[in-house]
Amino acid sequence: MVERKQGSNRLRILALMVGIAAVIGTLIFSSMRSVQAECSLCVEFRGQRQCRTGLGPSQTEAQDAAQRAACAVMSSGMDESIACSRTPPVQLQCQ
């Protein structure tokens, strides 16, 4: 009876390890595959200027990520954040 329990526990541990490895592998693979564009931009908002880089599966999403990162530093509150995100960048370069 004790041997059967030990074998069952080992099988469960092995199955758990394989499952964890599969999840980690999937996350790594999907994150590497989804980055296809990189944009660097500078935004001027309320007398401040911030430059940031963003990554994404498309140029639009990479630019949005960079804009959000730049605006996060310069704005406080939802109103300012929205206003900053609608401000056209003064400098933009995408790859």
N, CA, C and O of each residue as an XYZ file, in Angstrom:
380
protein
N       0.810     -1.184      0.000
C       0.000      0.000      0.000
C       0.860      1.258      0.000
O       0.535      2.224     -0.690
N       1.959      1.261      0.768
C       2.851      2.410      0.833
C       3.530      2.614     -0.513
O       3.712      3.755     -0.939
N       3.915      1.518     -1.201
C       4.578      1.633     -2.500
C       3.641      2.240     -3.536
O       4.079      3.035     -4.368
N       2.385      1.889     -3.503
C       1.417      2.409     -4.460
C       1.250      3.925     -4.271
O       1.144      4.654     -5.257
N       1.225      4.409     -3.024
C       1.101      5.832     -2.745
C       2.314      6.601     -3.245
O       2.160      7.679     -3.820
N       3.520      6.072     -3.041
C       4.736      6.746     -3.473
C       4.776      6.847     -4.998
O       5.154      7.886     -5.540
N       4.394      5.784     -5.685
C       4.361      5.814     -7.145
C       3.348      6.817     -7.661
O       3.613      7.516     -8.639
N       2.211      6.900     -7.029
C       1.166      7.842     -7.417
C       1.623      9.283     -7.190
O       1.361     10.156     -8.018
N       2.303      9.531     -6.073
C       2.816     10.874     -5.779
C       3.883     11.278     -6.784
O       3.912     12.425     -7.229
N       4.757     10.352     -7.145
C       5.800     10.647     -8.127
C       5.184     10.984     -9.476
O       5.641     11.899    -10.161
N       4.157     10.253     -9.854
C       3.478     10.506    -11.118
C       2.811     11.878    -11.107
O       2.852     12.594    -12.108
N       2.211     12.241    -10.011
C       1.577     13.559     -9.906
C       2.616     14.676     -9.982
O       2.396     15.687    -10.648
N       3.727     14.495     -9.312
C       4.795     15.502     -9.336
C       5.348     15.644    -10.753
O       5.575     16.757    -11.227
N       5.565     14.510    -11.426
C       6.076     14.546    -12.801
C       5.075     15.248    -13.718
O       5.470     16.071    -14.544
N       3.790     14.935    -13.583
C       2.760     15.576    -14.402
C       2.707     17.076    -14.131
O       2.541     17.863    -15.063
N       2.843     17.477    -12.890
C       2.850     18.888    -12.526
C       4.054     19.596    -13.144
O       3.915     20.701    -13.669
N       5.220     18.982    -13.091
C       6.428     19.586    -13.669
C       6.294     19.745    -15.180
O       6.676     20.775    -15.734
N       5.755     18.732    -15.842
C       5.556     18.814    -17.288
C       4.562     19.927    -17.616
O       4.766     20.673    -18.573
N       3.504     20.043    -16.844
C       2.513     21.096    -17.059
C       3.101     22.487    -16.885
O       2.840     23.383    -17.687
N       3.889     22.664    -15.847
C       4.527     23.958    -15.604
C       5.491     24.297    -16.733
O       5.517     25.435    -17.203
N       6.287     23.322    -17.175
C       7.220     23.554    -18.280
C       6.471     23.932    -19.561
O       6.931     24.790    -20.314
N       5.329     23.302    -19.810
C       4.542     23.613    -21.001
C       4.002     25.041    -20.953
O       4.028     25.751    -21.958
N       3.515     25.458    -19.792
C       2.996     26.818    -19.648
C       4.103     27.843    -19.843
O       3.911     28.834    -20.547
N       5.252     27.617    -19.233
C       6.383     28.540    -19.369
C       6.833     28.611    -20.822
O       7.080     29.701    -21.338
N       6.941     27.479    -21.481
C       7.340     27.454    -22.889
C       6.360     28.206    -23.774
O       6.766     28.937    -24.677
N       5.079     28.027    -23.518
C       4.057     28.727    -24.298
C       4.141     30.233    -24.091
O       4.034     30.992    -25.054
N       4.329     30.672    -22.867
C       4.449     32.105    -22.588
C       5.660     32.714    -23.280
O       5.566     33.794    -23.863
N       6.787     32.033    -23.217
C       8.004     32.535    -23.861
C       7.813     32.605    -25.371
O       8.148     33.615    -25.990
N       7.283     31.551    -25.964
C       7.101     31.506    -27.406
C       6.129     32.582    -27.877
O       6.396     33.261    -28.869
N       5.009     32.747    -27.182
C       4.011     33.726    -27.613
C       4.505     35.151    -27.430
O       4.181     36.017    -28.242
N       5.274     35.416    -26.393
C       5.784     36.775    -26.194
C       6.843     37.125    -27.219
O       6.933     38.280    -27.634
N       7.638     36.170    -27.635
C       8.655     36.436    -28.659
C       8.003     36.643    -30.022
O       8.465     37.469    -30.809
N       6.957     35.918    -30.302
C       6.296     35.979    -31.596
C       5.470     37.248    -31.754
O       5.320     37.742    -32.871
N       4.935     37.782    -30.676
C       4.014     38.908    -30.773
C       4.702     40.249    -30.984
O       4.041     41.200    -31.400
N       5.996     40.368    -30.715
C       6.693     41.636    -30.896
C       7.223     41.701    -32.323
O       8.202     41.042    -32.672
N       6.551     42.513    -33.142
C       6.973     42.658    -34.526
C       7.285     44.100    -34.884
O       7.816     44.364    -35.963
N       6.967     45.039    -34.002
C       7.209     46.451    -34.281
C       7.763     47.125    -33.027
O       7.464     46.744    -31.896
N       8.583     48.143    -33.282
C       9.165     48.941    -32.201
C       9.101     50.398    -32.619
O       9.545     50.755    -33.710
N       8.552     51.239    -31.759
C       8.446     52.666    -32.040
C       9.052     53.464    -30.897
O       8.837     53.165    -29.723
N       9.812     54.481    -31.266
C      10.345     55.446    -30.306
C       9.709     56.781    -30.634
O       9.648     57.181    -31.796
N       9.236     57.470    -29.607
C       8.617     58.772    -29.848
C       8.855     59.711    -28.689
O       9.194     59.293    -27.582
N       8.670     60.995    -28.969
C       8.751     62.035    -27.947
C       7.443     62.810    -27.969
O       6.907     63.119    -29.034
N       6.935     63.121    -26.780
C       5.680     63.850    -26.623
C       5.948     65.079    -25.766
O       6.636     65.005    -24.748
N       5.396     66.206    -26.192
C       5.429     67.422    -25.378
C       4.021     67.657    -24.841
O       3.049     67.719    -25.595
N       3.937     67.787    -23.511
C       2.638     67.977    -22.867
C       2.810     68.859    -21.645
O       3.598     68.556    -20.750
N       2.062     69.957    -21.617
C       2.080     70.906    -20.493
C       3.495     71.345    -20.102
O       3.854     71.383    -18.925
N       4.280     71.672    -21.125
C       5.626     72.190    -20.895
C       6.683     71.137    -20.601
O       7.836     71.482    -20.344
N       6.323     69.887    -20.633
C       7.288     68.810    -20.400
C       7.479     68.022    -21.688
O       6.612     68.011    -22.562
N       8.620     67.369    -21.788
C       8.903     66.519    -22.948
C       9.451     65.185    -22.448
O      10.400     65.143    -21.665
N       8.842     64.104    -22.908
C       9.281     62.756    -22.548
C       9.417     61.922    -23.815
O       8.598     62.021    -24.729
N      10.459     61.101    -23.857
C      10.689     60.193    -24.972
C      10.685     58.763    -24.434
O      11.301     58.475    -23.408
N       9.985     57.873    -25.137
C       9.888     56.476    -24.725
C       9.854     55.573    -25.947
O       9.614     56.025    -27.067
N      10.096     54.293    -25.713
C      10.038     53.263    -26.750
C       8.961     52.260    -26.382
O       8.806     51.901    -25.214
N       8.210     51.806    -27.391
C       7.165     50.819    -27.172
C       7.281     49.669    -28.157
O       7.742     49.851    -29.284
N       6.866     48.492    -27.733
C       6.881     47.293    -28.565
C       5.463     46.783    -28.735
O       4.620     46.982    -27.859
N       5.190     46.122    -29.863
C       3.871     45.560    -30.073
C       3.803     44.726    -31.331
O       4.748     44.699    -32.120
N       2.691     44.047    -31.518
C       2.530     43.203    -32.697
C       2.330     44.009    -33.979
O       2.484     43.468    -35.074
N       1.989     45.303    -33.861
C       1.841     46.165    -35.034
C       2.460     47.527    -34.715
O       2.732     47.848    -33.558
N       2.672     48.313    -35.759
C       3.242     49.641    -35.560
C       2.311     50.514    -34.725
O       2.774     51.274    -33.874
N       1.027     50.414    -34.957
C       0.056     51.206    -34.194
C       0.099     50.870    -32.706
O       0.092     51.766    -31.862
N       0.144     49.578    -32.390
C       0.171     49.183    -30.980
C       1.501     49.529    -30.321
O       1.527     49.863    -29.136
N       2.604     49.456    -31.062
C       3.904     49.854    -30.515
C       3.929     51.350    -30.238
O       4.458     51.787    -29.216
N       3.355     52.138    -31.151
C       3.291     53.585    -30.957
C       2.399     53.925    -29.762
O       2.738     54.803    -28.968
N       1.278     53.245    -29.630
C       0.391     53.471    -28.480
C       1.090     53.141    -27.161
O       0.930     53.862    -26.176
N       1.857     52.063    -27.142
C       2.578     51.676    -25.921
C       3.606     52.737    -25.544
O       3.746     53.078    -24.369
N       4.321     53.257    -26.530
C       5.320     54.298    -26.270
C       4.642     55.574    -25.778
O       5.134     56.228    -24.859
N       3.511     55.926    -26.393
C       2.779     57.136    -25.993
C       2.257     56.999    -24.560
O       2.359     57.938    -23.771
N       1.701     55.835    -24.224
C       1.211     55.617    -22.849
C       2.342     55.727    -21.840
O       2.165     56.306    -20.768
N       3.510     55.173    -22.178
C       4.652     55.221    -21.259
C       5.124     56.656    -21.051
O       5.439     57.050    -19.928
N       5.175     57.437    -22.123
C       5.603     58.833    -22.005
C       4.581     59.642    -21.215
O       4.950     60.449    -20.362
N       3.299     59.428    -21.497
C       2.253     60.194    -20.815
C       2.112     59.815    -19.348
O       1.695     60.640    -18.535
N       2.449     58.592    -19.003
C       2.350     58.158    -17.605
C       3.245     58.995    -16.706
O       2.925     59.215    -15.538
N       4.360     59.460    -17.243
C       5.298     60.262    -16.455
C       4.819     61.706    -16.324
O       5.049     62.353    -15.302
N       4.152     62.205    -17.364
C       3.818     63.635    -17.405
C       2.410     63.976    -16.935
O       2.124     65.149    -16.691
N       1.531     63.006    -16.801
C       0.140     63.325    -16.475
C      -0.244     62.748    -15.116
O       0.311     61.754    -14.648
N      -1.204     63.410    -14.516
C      -1.757     62.880    -13.265
C      -3.275     62.949    -13.375
O      -3.835     64.004    -13.673
N      -3.919     61.850    -13.140
C      -5.367     61.798    -13.256
C      -5.804     61.386    -14.647
O      -5.040     61.462    -15.609
N      -7.037     60.953    -14.732
C      -7.582     60.429    -15.982
C      -7.697     61.505    -17.059
O      -7.384     61.243    -18.220
N      -8.138     62.705    -16.698
C      -8.306     63.772    -17.686
C      -6.988     64.113    -18.372
O      -6.927     64.199    -19.599
N      -5.939     64.306    -17.586
C      -4.632     64.624    -18.159
C      -4.079     63.455    -18.964
O      -3.457     63.654    -20.008
N      -4.304     62.249    -18.486
C      -3.824     61.074    -19.205
C      -4.465     60.975    -20.586
O      -3.784     60.683    -21.569
N      -5.770     61.216    -20.663
C      -6.471     61.182    -21.952
C      -5.999     62.317    -22.850
O      -5.767     62.112    -24.041
N      -5.857     63.498    -22.291
C      -5.395     64.646    -23.087
C      -3.995     64.400    -23.630
O      -3.713     64.708    -24.788
N      -3.132     63.855    -22.814
C      -1.760     63.577    -23.249
C      -1.747     62.496    -24.336
O      -0.998     62.598    -25.308
N      -2.567     61.475    -24.169
C      -2.577     60.394    -25.160
C      -3.092     60.865    -26.516
O      -2.816     60.230    -27.533
N      -3.828     61.960    -26.543
C      -4.337     62.523    -27.804
C      -3.396     63.555    -28.407
O      -3.655     64.067    -29.496
N      -2.311     63.863    -27.715
C      -1.330     64.820    -28.208
C      -0.433     64.141    -29.242
O       0.172     63.111    -28.943
N      -0.336     64.696    -30.450
C       0.535     64.085    -31.464
C       2.000     64.130    -31.024
O       2.436     65.125    -30.444
N       2.756     63.080    -31.288
C       4.178     63.097    -30.925
C       4.951     64.129    -31.748
O       4.638     64.374    -32.913
N       5.960     64.724    -31.125
C       6.803     65.694    -31.843
C       7.912     64.967    -32.597
O       8.529     65.531    -33.501
N       8.157     63.746    -32.232
C       9.182     62.936    -32.894
C       8.715     61.499    -32.881
O       8.251     61.017    -31.847
N       8.824     60.790    -34.015
C       8.358     59.418    -34.102
C       9.242     58.643    -35.059
O       9.524     59.090    -36.171
N       9.676     57.472    -34.609
C      10.472     56.579    -35.468
C      10.066     55.144    -35.160
O      10.156     54.703    -34.015
N       9.617     54.412    -36.183
C       9.195     53.025    -36.007
C      10.009     52.092    -36.896
O      10.459     52.463    -37.980
N      10.179     50.882    -36.404
C      10.902     49.855    -37.163
C      10.011     48.660    -37.340
O      10.417     47.673    -37.953
